[in-house]
Amino acid sequence: MSARAAGGAAFAEALRDAGVAGLITLGLAAPMLGLVTVTKPEGLKLDPHWPRVAVAVAIVFVGRLILNLTIWKPGRPPKTLVKPKLEARLSKLAKLLAPAAILFAIALPFLPGVERYAVDLGILVLTYVMLGWGLNIVVGLAGLLDLGYVAFYAVGAYSYALLAQHFGLGFWACLPLAGILAAFWGVLLGFPVLRLRGDYLAIVTLAFGEIIRLVLLNWYWVTGGPNGITGIPRPSFFGLEFKAGPDGFAATFGLPFSGLHRIIFLYYLILALALITNYVVIRLRRLPIGRAWEALREDEIACRSLGINTVNTKLTAFALGAMFAGFAGSFFATRQGFISPESFVFMESALILAIVVLGGMGSQFGVAVAALVMIGGFELFREFKDYRLIVFGAVMVLIMVWRPRGLVSTRSPTVFLKEKKAISGSLVQEGQG
């Protein structure tokens, strides 16, 4: 067969594959996008939107065709578009952009034209950045799939709310306690899953997250059930409350009272917590426990053969990841002033896991970028909320195709063995002597 004939056959196969993908999209999009229920005077009616279906089918067909022609040909193994040199450049670029991103985050509340909405959005993004960095310990470094991470987030939030209401403790006293309690539940989760891997591990962690949510929902006399907990105390600045009056924060420093003071304080509080989380995770990666996590991620059997205690390695990963989720949960409770089980559903776990996967498992900067895109991007385009899950799925597919290891992927070990050096004969004789 000539090269021209082979190319034509390959194109026909790619076209056929794209057509099959388009037909599948038609079957899925027709009921979900083409028919929308609307309320009319005579009752609920189905409002057809077939142009949406046509656009979805066209996007999938063209995308699949481009995918077949550029990345792989049907019947052949796929080839990556990202070259090793480009991967190294992206890693270097991340190291250069990280300090600039920190400086921008510090200066954000005082930049010209920045309003309260931008600061509130920054608080939300930083909360998910902190959660992503905590989950990155479990998923990115230790390689343990956790679908119930939001459970530790809920434990931290409810721990702070209950301790503050029933024992009169302040935020700064409850913050470490919330982290410790969340770490304790992380250890409790770690014991049953010590022998589980892959899908089985995901199912158990998913069940754990749902169990915690149902307990919060039904343990009415403690958690308030579906009504939640209200009146959660706000944090203070060295004992100064953000309120009007002679003993408030503004009066103490001679400033006119403004409700923005508390928002800015909360912003810097979550920024400090996130940076502390980042620093601790980076330092842990360089310690023996961090190297054990990476060894466990790559090959558990080889990890055991090297004499590494996989039980302690897994438990520490779950405990430390849960601890940072507990810190974030206590901040969430004090920021909102109200919590309920509806704030800790499975979709939150899926969103945090997606941030880690899309950003790059094991990459701190990549997780921060993914949180900014996923949370900030969706908030800026709230008018397209009906298409949020569709866009979310499309982004996941594109990242998994073009960047299987994440946006800023790095799975290189923290510590490398040095090059072997030749030993001279005189040194050998000295050693024998």
C-alpha positions as a Markdown table, in Angstrom:
| # | Residue | x | y | z |
|---|---|---|---|---|
| 1 | Met | 0.0 | 0.0 | 0.0 |
| 2 | Ser | 1.4 | 3.4 | -0.9 |
| 3 | Ala | 1.9 | 6.2 | 1.6 |
| 4 | Arg | -0.9 | 8.2 | 0.1 |
| 5 | Ala | -3.3 | 5.3 | 0.4 |
| 6 | Ala | -2.2 | 4.6 | 4.0 |
| 7 | Gly | -2.7 | 8.2 | 4.9 |
| 8 | Gly | -6.2 | 8.2 | 3.4 |
| 9 | Ala | -7.1 | 5.0 | 5.3 |
| 10 | Ala | -5.8 | 6.6 | 8.5 |
| 11 | Phe | -7.9 | 9.7 | 7.9 |
| 12 | Ala | -11.0 | 7.7 | 7.2 |
| 13 | Glu | -10.5 | 5.7 | 10.4 |
| 14 | Ala | -10.0 | 9.0 | 12.4 |
| 15 | Leu | -13.2 | 10.4 | 10.7 |
| 16 | Arg | -15.2 | 7.3 | 11.6 |
| 17 | Asp | -14.0 | 7.5 | 15.2 |
| 18 | Ala | -15.0 | 11.1 | 15.4 |
| 19 | Gly | -18.4 | 10.3 | 14.0 |
| 20 | Val | -19.0 | 7.7 | 16.6 |
| 21 | Ala | -18.0 | 10.2 | 19.3 |
| 22 | Gly | -20.4 | 12.7 | 17.8 |
| 23 | Leu | -23.3 | 10.2 | 17.8 |
| 24 | Ile | -22.7 | 9.4 | 21.4 |
| 25 | Thr | -22.7 | 13.1 | 22.2 |
| 26 | Leu | -26.0 | 13.5 | 20.4 |
| 27 | Gly | -27.5 | 10.7 | 22.5 |
| 28 | Leu | -26.3 | 12.3 | 25.7 |
| 29 | Ala | -26.8 | 15.9 | 24.9 |
| 30 | Ala | -30.3 | 15.6 | 23.4 |
| 31 | Pro | -32.1 | 15.0 | 26.7 |
| 32 | Met | -29.8 | 17.1 | 28.9 |
| 33 | Leu | -29.2 | 20.2 | 26.7 |
| 34 | Gly | -32.0 | 20.0 | 24.1 |
| 35 | Leu | -34.9 | 19.8 | 26.5 |
| 36 | Val | -35.3 | 22.2 | 29.4 |
| 37 | Thr | -38.2 | 22.3 | 31.8 |
| 38 | Val | -39.8 | 25.7 | 32.2 |
| 39 | Thr | -42.7 | 26.9 | 34.3 |
| 40 | Lys | -45.6 | 28.3 | 32.3 |
| 41 | Pro | -49.1 | 29.3 | 33.2 |
| 42 | Glu | -50.5 | 25.9 | 32.2 |
| 43 | Gly | -47.7 | 24.1 | 34.2 |
| 44 | Leu | -44.3 | 22.6 | 33.5 |
| 45 | Lys | -43.4 | 22.4 | 29.8 |
| 46 | Leu | -40.4 | 21.2 | 27.9 |
| 47 | Asp | -38.6 | 24.0 | 26.1 |
| 48 | Pro | -36.5 | 22.7 | 23.2 |
| 49 | His | -33.0 | 24.1 | 22.6 |
| 50 | Trp | -31.7 | 22.1 | 19.7 |
| 51 | Pro | -29.0 | 24.7 | 18.7 |
| 52 | Arg | -27.2 | 23.8 | 22.0 |
| 53 | Val | -27.2 | 20.2 | 21.0 |
| 54 | Ala | -25.8 | 21.0 | 17.6 |
| 55 | Val | -23.0 | 23.0 | 19.1 |
| 56 | Ala | -22.1 | 20.3 | 21.5 |
| 57 | Val | -22.0 | 17.6 | 18.8 |
| 58 | Ala | -19.9 | 19.8 | 16.5 |
| 59 | Ile | -17.4 | 20.6 | 19.3 |
| 60 | Val | -17.0 | 16.9 | 20.2 |
| 61 | Phe | -16.7 | 15.8 | 16.5 |
| 62 | Val | -14.1 | 18.4 | 15.6 |
| 63 | Gly | -12.2 | 18.0 | 18.8 |
| 64 | Arg | -12.1 | 14.2 | 18.5 |
| 65 | Leu | -11.0 | 14.5 | 14.8 |
| 66 | Ile | -8.2 | 16.9 | 15.7 |
| 67 | Leu | -7.2 | 14.6 | 18.6 |
| 68 | Asn | -7.0 | 11.6 | 16.3 |
| 69 | Leu | -5.0 | 13.4 | 13.7 |
| 70 | Thr | -2.5 | 15.2 | 16.0 |
| 71 | Ile | -2.0 | 13.1 | 19.1 |
| 72 | Trp | -2.6 | 9.5 | 18.1 |
| 73 | Lys | -4.0 | 7.4 | 15.3 |
| 74 | Pro | -6.6 | 4.8 | 16.1 |
| 75 | Gly | -4.9 | 1.4 | 16.6 |
| 76 | Arg | -1.5 | 3.0 | 17.6 |
| 77 | Pro | -0.3 | 3.9 | 21.1 |
| 78 | Pro | -0.7 | 7.6 | 22.0 |
| 79 | Lys | 2.2 | 10.0 | 21.9 |
| 80 | Thr | 2.6 | 13.0 | 24.2 |
| 81 | Leu | 2.6 | 16.5 | 22.9 |
| 82 | Val | 4.7 | 17.8 | 25.8 |
| 83 | Lys | 8.5 | 17.4 | 25.2 |
| 84 | Pro | 10.9 | 16.9 | 28.1 |
| 85 | Lys | 12.5 | 20.3 | 27.4 |
| 86 | Leu | 9.1 | 22.0 | 27.6 |
| 87 | Glu | 8.3 | 20.1 | 30.9 |
| 88 | Ala | 11.6 | 21.5 | 32.3 |
| 89 | Arg | 10.8 | 25.0 | 31.2 |
| 90 | Leu | 7.3 | 24.8 | 32.8 |
| 91 | Ser | 8.9 | 23.8 | 36.1 |
| 92 | Lys | 11.4 | 26.6 | 35.9 |
| 93 | Leu | 8.6 | 29.1 | 35.0 |
| 94 | Ala | 6.6 | 27.9 | 38.0 |
| 95 | Lys | 9.6 | 28.5 | 40.3 |
| 96 | Leu | 9.9 | 32.1 | 39.0 |
| 97 | Leu | 6.2 | 32.8 | 39.1 |
| 98 | Ala | 5.6 | 31.5 | 42.7 |
| 99 | Pro | 7.3 | 34.5 | 44.4 |
| 100 | Ala | 5.5 | 37.0 | 42.1 |
| 101 | Ala | 2.2 | 35.3 | 42.9 |
| 102 | Ile | 2.8 | 35.5 | 46.7 |
| 103 | Leu | 3.6 | 39.2 | 46.4 |
| 104 | Phe | 0.5 | 39.8 | 44.3 |
| 105 | Ala | -1.6 | 38.0 | 46.9 |
| 106 | Ile | -0.1 | 40.1 | 49.7 |
| 107 | Ala | -0.8 | 43.4 | 47.9 |
| 108 | Leu | -4.3 | 42.4 | 46.5 |
| 109 | Pro | -6.5 | 44.2 | 49.1 |
| 110 | Phe | -4.7 | 47.5 | 48.6 |
| 111 | Leu | -4.4 | 47.5 | 44.8 |
| 112 | Pro | -6.3 | 50.3 | 43.0 |
| 113 | Gly | -9.8 | 49.4 | 41.9 |
| 114 | Val | -10.0 | 46.3 | 44.1 |
| 115 | Glu | -13.5 | 46.1 | 45.8 |
| 116 | Arg | -14.9 | 43.9 | 48.5 |
| 117 | Tyr | -16.1 | 41.3 | 46.0 |
| 118 | Ala | -12.5 | 40.7 | 44.9 |
| 119 | Val | -11.3 | 40.3 | 48.5 |
| 120 | Asp | -14.1 | 37.9 | 49.2 |
| 121 | Leu | -13.3 | 35.9 | 46.1 |
| 122 | Gly | -9.6 | 35.9 | 47.2 |
| 123 | Ile | -10.6 | 34.4 | 50.5 |
| 124 | Leu | -12.6 | 31.7 | 48.8 |
| 125 | Val | -9.8 | 30.8 | 46.4 |
| 126 | Leu | -7.2 | 30.7 | 49.2 |
| 127 | Thr | -9.4 | 28.4 | 51.2 |
| 128 | Tyr | -9.5 | 25.9 | 48.3 |
| 129 | Val | -5.7 | 26.4 | 47.7 |
| 130 | Met | -5.1 | 25.4 | 51.3 |
| 131 | Leu | -7.4 | 22.4 | 51.0 |
| 132 | Gly | -5.7 | 21.4 | 47.7 |
| 133 | Trp | -2.3 | 21.5 | 49.3 |
| 134 | Gly | -3.5 | 19.4 | 52.2 |
| 135 | Leu | -5.0 | 16.8 | 49.9 |
| 136 | Asn | -1.8 | 16.9 | 47.8 |
| 137 | Ile | -0.1 | 15.1 | 50.7 |
| 138 | Val | -2.4 | 12.2 | 50.5 |
| 139 | Val | -3.0 | 12.0 | 46.7 |
| 140 | Gly | 0.0 | 13.7 | 45.1 |
| 141 | Leu | 2.8 | 12.6 | 47.4 |
| 142 | Ala | 1.6 | 9.4 | 49.0 |
| 143 | Gly | -0.4 | 8.3 | 46.0 |
| 144 | Leu | -3.5 | 7.4 | 48.0 |
| 145 | Leu | -6.9 | 8.2 | 46.4 |
| 146 | Asp | -9.1 | 10.0 | 48.9 |
| 147 | Leu | -12.7 | 10.8 | 47.8 |
| 148 | Gly | -13.9 | 11.7 | 51.4 |
| 149 | Tyr | -11.5 | 14.6 | 52.1 |
| 150 | Val | -14.4 | 17.0 | 52.8 |
| 151 | Ala | -15.2 | 14.9 | 55.9 |
| 152 | Phe | -12.0 | 16.3 | 57.7 |
| 153 | Tyr | -13.0 | 19.8 | 56.5 |
| 154 | Ala | -16.4 | 19.3 | 58.2 |
| 155 | Val | -14.8 | 17.9 | 61.4 |
| 156 | Gly | -12.6 | 21.1 | 61.6 |
| 157 | Ala | -15.6 | 23.4 | 61.1 |
| 158 | Tyr | -17.9 | 21.6 | 63.6 |
| 159 | Ser | -15.1 | 21.3 | 66.1 |
| 160 | Tyr | -14.5 | 25.0 | 66.2 |
| 161 | Ala | -18.2 | 25.8 | 66.2 |
| 162 | Leu | -19.0 | 23.4 | 69.1 |
| 163 | Leu | -15.9 | 24.3 | 71.2 |
| 164 | Ala | -16.6 | 28.0 | 70.8 |
| 165 | Gln | -20.3 | 27.8 | 71.7 |
| 166 | His | -20.2 | 25.3 | 74.6 |
| 167 | Phe | -16.8 | 26.1 | 76.1 |
| 168 | Gly | -16.4 | 29.8 | 75.3 |
| 169 | Leu | -13.0 | 29.3 | 73.5 |
| 170 | Gly | -11.8 | 31.8 | 71.0 |
| 171 | Phe | -10.6 | 31.2 | 67.5 |
| 172 | Trp | -6.9 | 31.0 | 68.2 |
| 173 | Ala | -7.5 | 28.4 | 71.0 |
| 174 | Cys | -9.8 | 26.3 | 68.8 |
| 175 | Leu | -7.7 | 26.4 | 65.7 |
| 176 | Pro | -5.0 | 23.9 | 66.8 |
| 177 | Leu | -7.7 | 21.8 | 68.5 |
| 178 | Ala | -9.7 | 21.6 | 65.3 |
| 179 | Gly | -6.6 | 20.4 | 63.4 |
| 180 | Ile | -5.8 | 17.8 | 66.1 |
| 181 | Leu | -9.3 | 16.4 | 66.1 |
| 182 | Ala | -9.3 | 16.2 | 62.3 |
| 183 | Ala | -5.9 | 14.5 | 62.3 |
| 184 | Phe | -7.4 | 12.0 | 64.8 |
| 185 | Trp | -10.2 | 11.2 | 62.4 |
| 186 | Gly | -7.7 | 10.9 | 59.6 |
| 187 | Val | -5.9 | 8.2 | 61.6 |
| 188 | Leu | -9.2 | 6.4 | 62.2 |
| 189 | Leu | -9.8 | 6.4 | 58.4 |
| 190 | Gly | -6.3 | 5.3 | 57.8 |
| 191 | Phe | -6.5 | 2.0 | 59.8 |
| 192 | Pro | -9.3 | 0.4 | 57.8 |
| 193 | Val | -7.7 | 1.2 | 54.4 |
| 194 | Leu | -4.2 | 0.0 | 55.1 |
| 195 | Arg | -4.6 | -3.0 | 52.8 |
| 196 | Leu | -6.7 | -1.3 | 50.2 |
| 197 | Arg | -5.6 | 0.2 | 46.9 |
| 198 | Gly | -7.1 | 1.8 | 43.8 |
| 199 | Asp | -10.9 | 1.6 | 43.4 |
| 200 | Tyr | -11.4 | -0.1 | 46.7 |
| 201 | Leu | -9.6 | 2.7 | 48.6 |
| 202 | Ala | -11.7 | 5.3 | 46.7 |
| 203 | Ile | -14.9 | 3.5 | 47.7 |
| 204 | Val | -14.0 | 3.3 | 51.4 |
| 205 | Thr | -13.0 | 7.0 | 51.6 |
| 206 | Leu | -16.1 | 8.0 | 49.7 |
| 207 | Ala | -18.2 | 6.1 | 52.2 |
| 208 | Phe | -16.3 | 7.7 | 55.1 |
| 209 | Gly | -17.2 | 11.1 | 53.8 |
| 210 | Glu | -20.8 | 10.3 | 53.5 |
| 211 | Ile | -20.9 | 8.7 | 56.9 |
| 212 | Ile | -19.6 | 11.9 | 58.5 |
| 213 | Arg | -22.1 | 14.0 | 56.6 |
| 214 | Leu | -25.0 | 11.8 | 57.7 |
| 215 | Val | -23.9 | 11.8 | 61.3 |
| 216 | Leu | -23.8 | 15.6 | 61.2 |
| 217 | Leu | -27.3 | 15.6 | 59.6 |
| 218 | Asn | -28.9 | 13.2 | 62.1 |
| 219 | Trp | -27.1 | 13.9 | 65.4 |
| 220 | Tyr | -29.5 | 16.7 | 66.0 |
| 221 | Trp | -29.0 | 17.5 | 69.6 |
| 222 | Val | -25.3 | 18.1 | 69.1 |
| 223 | Thr | -24.8 | 19.4 | 65.6 |
| 224 | Gly | -28.2 | 21.0 | 65.1 |
| 225 | Gly | -29.0 | 18.6 | 62.2 |
| 226 | Pro | -30.1 | 20.2 | 59.0 |
| 227 | Asn | -30.5 | 23.6 | 60.7 |
| 228 | Gly | -26.8 | 23.8 | 61.4 |
| 229 | Ile | -25.0 | 26.0 | 63.9 |
| 230 | Thr | -25.4 | 29.7 | 63.9 |
| 231 | Gly | -23.8 | 32.6 | 65.8 |
| 232 | Ile | -20.3 | 31.2 | 65.5 |
| 233 | Pro | -17.8 | 33.7 | 67.0 |
| 234 | Arg | -15.6 | 35.8 | 64.8 |
| 235 | Pro | -11.8 | 35.9 | 65.2 |
| 236 | Ser | -10.2 | 38.9 | 66.9 |
| 237 | Phe | -7.0 | 40.7 | 66.3 |
| 238 | Phe | -5.0 | 40.3 | 69.5 |
| 239 | Gly | -8.2 | 40.7 | 71.5 |
| 240 | Leu | -9.6 | 43.6 | 69.4 |
| 241 | Glu | -13.0 | 43.0 | 67.9 |
| 242 | Phe | -13.9 | 44.4 | 64.5 |
| 243 | Lys | -16.9 | 46.5 | 65.7 |
| 244 | Ala | -17.9 | 50.1 | 66.1 |
| 245 | Gly | -17.1 | 51.6 | 69.5 |
| 246 | Pro | -14.2 | 52.9 | 71.6 |
| 247 | Asp | -12.8 | 49.4 | 72.2 |
| 248 | Gly | -13.0 | 48.3 | 68.6 |
| 249 | Phe | -10.2 | 47.7 | 66.1 |
| 250 | Ala | -10.7 | 50.9 | 64.2 |
| 251 | Ala | -10.9 | 53.2 | 67.3 |
| 252 | Thr | -7.8 | 51.6 | 68.8 |
| 253 | Phe | -5.7 | 52.5 | 65.7 |
| 254 | Gly | -7.5 | 55.8 | 65.1 |
| 255 | Leu | -9.2 | 54.7 | 61.9 |
| 256 | Pro | -12.7 | 55.4 | 60.7 |
| 257 | Phe | -14.9 | 52.3 | 61.2 |
| 258 | Ser | -15.4 | 50.1 | 58.1 |
| 259 | Gly | -16.8 | 46.7 | 57.6 |
| 260 | Leu | -14.0 | 46.0 | 55.2 |
| 261 | His | -11.4 | 45.8 | 58.0 |
| 262 | Arg | -12.8 | 42.4 | 59.1 |
| 263 | Ile | -12.8 | 41.1 | 55.5 |
| 264 | Ile | -9.2 | 42.2 | 55.0 |
| 265 | Phe | -8.2 | 40.6 | 58.3 |
| 266 | Leu | -9.8 | 37.3 | 57.2 |
| 267 | Tyr | -8.1 | 37.5 | 53.9 |
| 268 | Tyr | -4.6 | 37.8 | 55.5 |
| 269 | Leu | -5.5 | 35.1 | 58.0 |
| 270 | Ile | -6.3 | 32.5 | 55.3 |
| 271 | Leu | -3.3 | 33.7 | 53.3 |
| 272 | Ala | -1.0 | 33.1 | 56.3 |
| 273 | Leu | -2.6 | 29.7 | 57.0 |
| 274 | Ala | -2.2 | 28.7 | 53.3 |
| 275 | Leu | 1.5 | 29.8 | 53.2 |
| 276 | Ile | 2.2 | 27.9 | 56.4 |
| 277 | Thr | 0.6 | 24.8 | 54.9 |
| 278 | Asn | 2.8 | 25.3 | 51.8 |
| 279 | Tyr | 5.9 | 25.7 | 53.8 |
| 280 | Val | 5.2 | 22.7 | 56.0 |
| 281 | Val | 4.5 | 20.5 | 53.0 |
| 282 | Ile | 7.7 | 21.5 | 51.2 |
| 283 | Arg | 9.7 | 20.9 | 54.3 |
| 284 | Leu | 8.1 | 17.5 | 54.8 |
| 285 | Arg | 9.0 | 16.4 | 51.3 |
| 286 | Arg | 12.7 | 16.8 | 52.1 |
| 287 | Leu | 12.4 | 14.8 | 55.3 |
| 288 | Pro | 12.6 | 11.0 | 55.5 |
| 289 | Ile | 8.8 | 10.8 | 55.8 |
| 290 | Gly | 8.4 | 12.8 | 52.6 |
| 291 | Arg | 10.7 | 10.4 | 50.7 |
| 292 | Ala | 8.8 | 7.5 | 52.1 |
| 293 | Trp | 5.6 | 9.0 | 50.7 |
| 294 | Glu | 7.1 | 9.3 | 47.3 |
| 295 | Ala | 8.4 | 5.7 | 47.5 |
| 296 | Leu | 5.0 | 4.5 | 48.5 |
| 297 | Arg | 3.4 | 6.4 | 45.6 |
| 298 | Glu | 5.7 | 4.9 | 43.0 |
| 299 | Asp | 5.7 | 1.2 | 44.2 |
| 300 | Glu | 4.3 | -0.1 | 47.5 |
| 301 | Ile | 5.9 | -3.5 | 47.1 |
| 302 | Ala | 9.4 | -2.0 | 46.5 |
| 303 | Cys | 8.7 | 0.4 | 49.4 |
| 304 | Arg | 8.2 | -2.6 | 51.7 |
| 305 | Ser | 11.2 | -4.4 | 50.4 |
| 306 | Leu | 13.4 | -1.4 | 51.3 |
| 307 | Gly | 12.3 | -1.7 | 54.9 |
| 308 | Ile | 9.9 | 1.3 | 55.0 |
| 309 | Asn | 7.0 | 0.9 | 57.4 |
| 310 | Thr | 4.1 | 1.4 | 55.1 |
| 311 | Val | 1.6 | 1.5 | 57.9 |
| 312 | Asn | 3.1 | 4.5 | 59.6 |
| 313 | Thr | 3.7 | 6.1 | 56.2 |
| 314 | Lys | 0.0 | 5.9 | 55.2 |
| 315 | Leu | -1.2 | 6.9 | 58.6 |
| 316 | Thr | 1.0 | 10.0 | 58.7 |
| 317 | Ala | -0.2 | 11.0 | 55.2 |
| 318 | Phe | -3.9 | 10.7 | 56.2 |
| 319 | Ala | -3.3 | 12.5 | 59.5 |
| 320 | Leu | -1.3 | 15.4 | 58.2 |
| 321 | Gly | -3.6 | 15.9 | 55.2 |
| 322 | Ala | -6.7 | 15.8 | 57.5 |
| 323 | Met | -5.0 | 18.3 | 59.9 |
| 324 | Phe | -4.7 | 21.0 | 57.3 |
| 325 | Ala | -8.3 | 20.3 | 56.3 |
| 326 | Gly | -9.3 | 20.8 | 59.9 |
| 327 | Phe | -7.5 | 24.2 | 60.0 |
| 328 | Ala | -9.3 | 25.2 | 56.8 |
| 329 | Gly | -12.6 | 24.0 | 58.2 |
| 330 | Ser | -12.2 | 26.1 | 61.4 |
| 331 | Phe | -11.5 | 29.2 | 59.3 |
| 332 | Phe | -14.5 | 28.4 | 57.1 |
| 333 | Ala | -16.7 | 28.3 | 60.2 |
| 334 | Thr | -15.5 | 31.6 | 61.6 |
| 335 | Arg | -15.7 | 33.3 | 58.3 |
| 336 | Gln | -19.3 | 32.2 | 57.5 |
| 337 | Gly | -20.6 | 32.4 | 61.1 |
| 338 | Phe | -23.0 | 29.5 | 60.1 |
| 339 | Ile | -22.4 | 25.9 | 59.1 |
| 340 | Ser | -24.6 | 23.1 | 58.0 |
| 341 | Pro | -24.2 | 19.6 | 56.5 |
| 342 | Glu | -25.1 | 21.0 | 53.1 |
| 343 | Ser | -21.7 | 22.7 | 53.0 |
| 344 | Phe | -19.8 | 19.4 | 53.1 |
| 345 | Val | -21.3 | 17.3 | 50.3 |
| 346 | Phe | -19.4 | 14.9 | 48.0 |
| 347 | Met | -19.1 | 17.6 | 45.3 |
| 348 | Glu | -16.7 | 19.5 | 47.6 |
| 349 | Ser | -14.4 | 16.4 | 47.8 |
| 350 | Ala | -14.7 | 16.0 | 44.0 |
| 351 | Leu | -13.8 | 19.7 | 43.4 |
| 352 | Ile | -10.8 | 19.6 | 45.7 |
| 353 | Leu | -9.6 | 16.3 | 44.1 |
| 354 | Ala | -10.0 | 17.9 | 40.7 |
| 355 | Ile | -7.9 | 20.9 | 41.7 |
| 356 | Val | -5.1 | 18.5 | 42.8 |
| 357 | Val | -5.3 | 16.4 | 39.6 |
| 358 | Leu | -5.7 | 19.3 | 37.2 |
| 359 | Gly | -2.9 | 21.3 | 38.8 |
| 360 | Gly | -0.5 | 18.4 | 38.9 |
| 361 | Met | -0.3 | 15.8 | 41.6 |
| 362 | Gly | 2.7 | 16.7 | 43.8 |
| 363 | Ser | 3.0 | 20.2 | 42.4 |
| 364 | Gln | 2.3 | 23.0 | 44.9 |
| 365 | Phe | 2.3 | 25.8 | 42.3 |
| 366 | Gly | 0.1 | 23.8 | 40.0 |
| 367 | Val | -2.5 | 23.2 | 42.7 |
| 368 | Ala | -2.6 | 27.0 | 43.4 |
| 369 | Val | -3.1 | 27.7 | 39.7 |
| 370 | Ala | -5.8 | 25.1 | 39.4 |
| 371 | Ala | -7.7 | 26.5 | 42.4 |
| 372 | Leu | -7.5 | 30.0 | 41.0 |
| 373 | Val | -8.9 | 28.8 | 37.6 |
| 374 | Met | -11.5 | 26.4 | 39.0 |
| 375 | Ile | -12.9 | 28.6 | 41.8 |
| 376 | Gly | -12.1 | 32.1 | 40.5 |
| 377 | Gly | -13.0 | 31.3 | 36.9 |
| 378 | Phe | -16.4 | 29.9 | 37.7 |
| 379 | Glu | -17.2 | 32.8 | 40.1 |
| 380 | Leu | -16.4 | 35.3 | 37.4 |
| 381 | Phe | -18.8 | 33.6 | 34.9 |
| 382 | Arg | -21.7 | 33.0 | 37.2 |
| 383 | Glu | -24.1 | 33.8 | 34.4 |
| 384 | Phe | -23.1 | 30.5 | 32.8 |
| 385 | Lys | -23.9 | 28.5 | 35.9 |
| 386 | Asp | -26.2 | 26.1 | 33.8 |
| 387 | Tyr | -23.1 | 25.0 | 31.9 |
| 388 | Arg | -20.7 | 24.8 | 34.9 |
| 389 | Leu | -20.6 | 21.0 | 35.1 |
| 390 | Ile | -20.3 | 20.7 | 31.3 |
| 391 | Val | -17.3 | 23.0 | 31.3 |
| 392 | Phe | -15.9 | 21.3 | 34.3 |
| 393 | Gly | -16.1 | 17.9 | 32.5 |
| 394 | Ala | -14.6 | 19.3 | 29.3 |
| 395 | Val | -11.7 | 20.8 | 31.2 |
| 396 | Met | -11.0 | 17.5 | 32.9 |
| 397 | Val | -11.1 | 15.6 | 29.6 |
| 398 | Leu | -8.7 | 18.1 | 27.9 |
| 399 | Ile | -6.2 | 18.1 | 30.8 |
| 400 | Met | -6.3 | 14.3 | 30.9 |
| 401 | Val | -5.6 | 14.1 | 27.2 |
| 402 | Trp | -3.0 | 16.8 | 26.8 |
| 403 | Arg | -1.5 | 16.9 | 30.3 |
| 404 | Pro | -2.2 | 13.5 | 32.0 |
| 405 | Arg | 0.0 | 14.4 | 35.0 |
| 406 | Gly | -1.6 | 17.8 | 35.5 |
| 407 | Leu | -1.0 | 21.4 | 34.4 |
| 408 | Val | 2.4 | 21.8 | 36.2 |
| 409 | Ser | 3.2 | 18.1 | 36.6 |
| 410 | Thr | 6.2 | 17.0 | 38.6 |
| 411 | Arg | 6.7 | 13.4 | 39.8 |
| 412 | Ser | 10.5 | 13.7 | 40.0 |
| 413 | Pro | 11.8 | 12.6 | 43.5 |
| 414 | Thr | 12.8 | 15.2 | 45.9 |
| 415 | Val | 16.2 | 13.6 | 46.5 |
| 416 | Phe | 18.4 | 12.2 | 43.8 |
| 417 | Leu | 21.3 | 9.8 | 44.2 |
| 418 | Lys | 24.6 | 11.4 | 43.2 |
| 419 | Glu | 26.6 | 10.2 | 40.3 |
| 420 | Lys | 28.9 | 7.2 | 40.9 |
| 421 | Lys | 32.5 | 8.2 | 41.2 |
| 422 | Ala | 35.5 | 6.1 | 40.4 |
| 423 | Ile | 37.5 | 5.1 | 43.5 |
| 424 | Ser | 41.2 | 5.1 | 43.1 |
| 425 | Gly | 43.4 | 2.1 | 44.0 |
| 426 | Ser | 45.1 | 3.9 | 46.8 |
| 427 | Leu | 41.8 | 4.6 | 48.6 |
| 428 | Val | 40.9 | 0.9 | 48.3 |
| 429 | Gln | 44.3 | -0.2 | 49.8 |
| 430 | Glu | 43.8 | 2.3 | 52.6 |
| 431 | Gly | 40.4 | 0.8 | 53.3 |
| 432 | Gln | 41.8 | -2.7 | 53.3 |
| 433 | Gly | 44.6 | -1.7 | 55.6 |
